[in-house]
């Protein structure tokens, strides 16, 4: 299993959809954002969070942790490593929940309770991925894309919040600060996504080639590829 990470609005779902077209043997698992952005629980918890973060931070982060851990534990049972999972319990913990606490939107007691669950799941229940794919773009570029897609649940999101989430993603994936020892040696492929890849096929082709090479290198220690379908006949269990 591989995990795709990145700031809000960087284009994760779009990237996975386009990657699948160029790499047909890959399987992609999208983030269950409907669980917290729509009326699944009678209201949009994501919209509530952006409108009143101190009130809803613990509620939202606990729910997303549960959903991501549930899906991660189900996913790690699969036999094929050629699967890319959108977002994870790791970014939920090290980026979003950590930001809520550090910005004063989660009480110390709430953070302690959240951490007890997160540490149990990360260290005992969730097997680490083969690698991370980090879609990196400036907070300004991500904010512009969020405004353009104009989702009602994101109407109250701010550029300042996007800058905070960008900082914690770099802290986690590039600097690897204060992360679990089981993650410190997991390879990370960072892709510069400041330039549009939806309407620029050449940009997306370059990204796809780098992803193919990353998968081959992390699985077999090779860097050669050429099959447009991204077939990995030597696929083994994670």
PyMOL commands that set and color helices and strands:
alter all, ss='L'
color gray80, all
select helices_A, chain A and resi 12-22+34-37+39-41+45-51+53-75+89-102+108-125+139-149+152-154+159-174+181-184+201-220
alter helices_A, ss='H'
color red, helices_A
select strands_A, chain A and resi 2-6+27-29+83-86+131-136+187-192
alter strands_A, ss='S'
color yellow, strands_A
deselect
rebuild
show_as cartoon
